[in-house]
Amino acid sequence: MPRAPAIVLLLVGGALYWQGVCHAGGVTEPWDAASYWRLWYPLSVLIAASGGMLLRRRAWLAGAIVTFAQLPVMWLNAGTAESWIVGVAFCAALAIPAVLASVIAGRFVRRQA
């Protein structure tokens, strides 16, 4: 898949995913959902790995995009910028496993081709 459509797909899909998490949990920020650590975040890492398979050589972008897609959802739901510094730092830490998973998936697909 060409890079630009895959990036747009990951960004829109990630934002919709995180909005769904907020809706399911009845929260304004995805990480406030009760099942965030045992269900929603691990599933997002799998989504990032799938995105890494699409992006292949730039697979690391998938993990970053899917994880950082929480920020616009937080902004739309909470409407405040008070916690943006904490939110960006938190997303940066959360992106590390997602980036690693997407890189591994991208390498796997490249080696299979």
Order of alpha helices (4+ residues) and beta strands (2+ residues): alpha-alpha-alpha-alpha-alpha
